[in-house]
Amino acid sequence: MKKCNVCKCIVDEISVCPICGNTITYEPPCMEDKEKFVFNKYYLLYLLKNTWFAILCTVIGIVIAITAKPDFDITVALAIAMLVASFLFGIFRRRYAHAIQWKYSEKYTNIRAIGAQFTTGILAIVFFMMSAL
């Protein structure tokens, strides 16, 4: 673990901070057990970059719900649950990728984490469209 001198986050990286993009190669290692993020402008931009697809799916879902005015049934509930899951996969992408690294390679876990977010977002749009019919 290393502490970034720009955004003050403690990350599990060797050379580049994933939050702000600063080089942390020459920073001394710190004795922390897990990553800690500091809520600042760098972290907000990081979250925006990781959740842009979930935000887009939310806007599309709201437009579909306003134009179609569906009754609240199981498909709308599933669409909302998929939107929440898409946001959670976006926010906790790094933790999810680290959690499944025991089974898969590092490159594949990143692809799988991004794929989970996109899959749940697309399913949310499909469920909103099904409720509009």
N, C-alpha and C positions, 0 to 999 in steps of 0.2 A: 504494500500500500504506500502511496505517496500523496502528499498534500500539495495541491496546486497553489502557486504563489499569486495567481491572478484572481481566480474565483473562490479560493479557499476551500474547495471540496476535497475530500479524501477519496481517492479512486484506486481501483485495482488495475492499474495500467503501468507500463514501464517507460514509455517515451512521450506520449501525447495525452493530454487531458481530454476526455471525450465530451466534457461539458463546454469548455471554452476554446479548445483547440491549442492551448499553450503547450510549449515543450516542457516536459517535466523530467527529462533525462537526467539532469544534474541535481535534481532535488533529492535531499536525503530521505531514505525510507522512514516511515513512521510506524509505530507499533499499535495499529488498530486492527480489530477483528473483521470489520465489514465497512463497506463504503458509506460515507456520510456526505450528503449534499447540503449546501448552503443556499437558502432561498434568496437569490439576487437576480440581476438582469441576465446574467449568463445562463442561469438555470431556467429562467422563463423562456429564453430563446431556444434552449435545448428541448424543453417540453413542447414548444410550438413546432419545432422541426420533427419531433417524434409523434405528435398527435394530429398533424395536419389532415391526415386521411379520415380520422374519426370525426374531426370538426366538419369536414366536407360532407361526410355521410349524415351527420346530424342536420346540417342545413338542407340537404336533399330530402331527408325524412320529414322535416318540418314543412317544407314546401308541398310534399305529397300529402301530408296530413291536413294542411290548410285547404288545398284544392279539392281533395276527395272527401273530406269530413267523414272518415270511417268511424264506426262504432268501436268502442273499446272492447276488444275480444282477445282471444289467445294469440292471434297473429301480431297485434299491436304490442302486446306484452312481450312476446318473443323478440320483436324488433327493438324495443327499448332495452331488453336484456343484452342483445347483441351489440347495441351501441355502447352500453356500459362496458361490456367485455372488450370492445375495440379500444376504448379509452384506457382501460386498465392494461391491456397489452402494450399500448403505446407508452404509458407512463412507466411501467415496470419492465420494459423491454430488456434492459441489461440484467436485471435480477432473474428474469425468466430464462434468458440465454445462459447465465451462469448455473442456474438450477438444473438444466438438462445437459450440461456439459459432461456429466459423468458417463453419459451414454453415447453422445455424438461428438463430432469434431467441432472446433471453435467456429469455423466458417459455416458449417451446416446449422449450428445453433442460432447464429445470427440470421440466417435465411429463414429458419423455422419461426423465430420470434417475429420477424417482419411479416411473414406469411400468415401467422395467426391473427395479427391485427387486420390485415387486408381481408382475410376470409370472413372474420366476424363483421366487419364493416359492410362487405358486399351482401352477406346474409341479412343484415339489418335492412338494407335497401330492398332486397327481395321480399322480406316479410311486410314492409310498408306497402309495397306495390300489391302484394296479395290481399292486404286488408282494404285497399282502395277498390278492388273489383267487386 
